[in-house]
């Protein structure tokens, strides 16, 4: 995820009232009906289910969710919105949930907070975008596995173990990973019990392999790319991809520039990543989680401010600019579908990658 300076300051506690920092920069919550939202331009996708398994907001309670129109207008049917990550205090994740649920419930003509997987299809049928939430790191539990069930009731449908850095539950991908802890094992068991998807993105290699041995339900990487195509601490090895597929899970290829291989364009880089995963483990185990942030999504300077303030979460070796590729926007779904067809992919396989694989896993795990 990337952030505006305003979001960064709010998150790391350097600014009490974020809204004051940038007068005029943050339109307040708009009232119910946005005229621009009347219709969705999803014709190029021909009715294909489009599932984006992870957004990259800098989650704050006053985040302007009108930006969700970027996804809706691109024909995206489902989005998992990140509401917390290990960098921020768990209480802010709860405040984010309160604010986002309230905002979404006031706009039922455009959005549907879904509980079951088939609700996603219901939302699509009625021209609305389906939404659930995700947490990036088990610090959101404040050491208490009983919060899993509470978050689930609030609409959180997936959670990863450790965001880049070690926490109480396990190791992060940019840290000395010592594996899944006893607390982490309790949390995974509780997630399997309540039906919350276990996500391995951002988590250290050893911890992910422990998780995939322990979990009794399909496991996902919501937004991670093959390390063989781009050497980056956040990307994942063939071992991890194979282990995920063995659980029946899905690897969500992600669209941020620094995780993408150097190619002629972002859509080509994404097509190469999904093709790589398909060739390794078959067409049933690959999807997309773009990690797109609508605000300043290509603003290198803003991200540098946050990563510079927290080098233990974002080691400069992995995040120092420049990198070759631009971030993907939700418009890439239609471009990617066209490119995969051009490359000779079957209609059925394109549909799996764009959404049906993640739908299958959600059907198997959510309750
Ligand atoms: Zn992330």
Boltz pocket constraint, residues with backbone or C-beta under 6 A from the ligand:
constraints:
  - pocket:
      binder: B
      contacts: [[A, 1], [A, 136], [A, 202], [A, 223], [A, 291]]
      max_distance: 6.0
